[in-house]
Amino acid sequence: MCIINSQRKSCKDVFYAFLVELAYYGGIFEFPIIQPTYCIPNRLISFSKAISCTDYNQWVHFLKMITYLKEFGETLNVT
């Protein structure tokens, strides 16, 4: 989104471009480079739920399948 359009009132960032605003890009397709971490998360939340969540003490995942696996684990009491 160009700077002129980003300052209009009616302009909405539907792609959530602010999430990669400070990212480094690599390769010919310029994918964002995600730096590795060795921390283990205590809690995960899906991206679709994180948009409206106000609890910031959890890690965001972008895979919808993880949500299904978590629900499956809860039904088996394997959490």
C-alpha positions as CSV (number, residue, x, y, z in Angstrom):
1,M,0.0,0.0,0.0
2,C,1.5,3.3,-0.9
3,I,1.9,6.0,1.7
4,I,-0.7,8.3,0.1
5,N,-3.4,5.6,0.3
6,S,-2.4,4.5,3.8
7,Q,-3.3,7.9,5.2
8,R,-6.8,8.0,3.8
9,K,-9.6,7.4,6.4
10,S,-11.4,4.8,4.3
11,C,-8.3,2.8,3.6
12,K,-8.2,-0.5,5.5
13,D,-5.2,-2.9,5.7
14,V,-7.0,-6.1,4.8
15,F,-3.7,-8.0,4.3
16,Y,-2.3,-7.0,7.7
17,A,0.8,-5.7,6.1
18,F,1.9,-4.1,9.4
19,L,2.9,-7.5,10.6
20,V,5.8,-7.6,8.3
21,E,6.6,-3.9,8.3
22,L,10.0,-4.3,9.8
23,A,10.8,-7.7,8.3
24,Y,13.9,-8.6,6.2
25,Y,13.2,-10.2,2.8
26,G,15.2,-12.7,0.9
27,G,15.2,-14.7,-2.3
28,I,13.8,-13.9,-5.7
29,F,10.3,-13.9,-4.4
30,E,11.1,-11.7,-1.4
31,F,9.5,-13.9,1.3
32,P,9.8,-12.4,4.8
33,I,12.8,-14.0,6.7
34,I,11.7,-15.2,10.1
35,Q,14.5,-15.3,12.7
36,P,14.7,-18.6,14.6
37,T,14.0,-18.8,18.3
38,Y,14.7,-21.5,20.8
39,C,12.0,-20.5,23.3
40,I,9.2,-22.9,24.0
41,P,5.7,-21.3,24.0
42,N,3.4,-21.9,26.9
43,R,0.3,-21.1,25.0
44,L,-0.7,-20.8,21.3
45,I,-3.5,-19.0,19.7
46,S,-4.6,-19.1,16.0
47,F,-4.2,-16.0,13.9
48,S,-7.9,-15.7,13.3
49,K,-8.6,-15.6,17.1
50,A,-5.6,-13.3,17.8
51,I,-7.0,-10.5,15.8
52,S,-9.7,-9.9,18.4
53,C,-7.9,-11.1,21.5
54,T,-6.5,-8.8,24.1
55,D,-4.4,-11.4,26.0
56,Y,-0.9,-10.8,24.5
57,N,0.9,-13.5,26.6
58,Q,0.6,-16.2,24.0
59,W,2.2,-17.1,20.7
60,V,0.4,-16.8,17.4
61,H,0.4,-19.6,14.9
62,F,-0.8,-19.3,11.3
63,L,-1.6,-23.0,10.7
64,K,-5.3,-23.8,10.9
65,M,-4.5,-27.5,11.3
66,I,-2.9,-26.8,14.7
67,T,-6.3,-25.6,16.0
68,Y,-7.8,-28.9,14.9
69,L,-5.0,-30.9,16.6
70,K,-5.4,-28.9,19.8
71,E,-9.1,-29.6,19.9
72,F,-8.5,-33.3,19.2
73,G,-5.9,-33.4,22.0
74,E,-8.4,-31.8,24.4
75,T,-11.0,-34.4,23.7
76,L,-8.5,-37.1,24.5
77,N,-7.1,-35.2,27.5
78,V,-3.6,-35.3,26.0
79,T,-2.8,-31.6,26.5
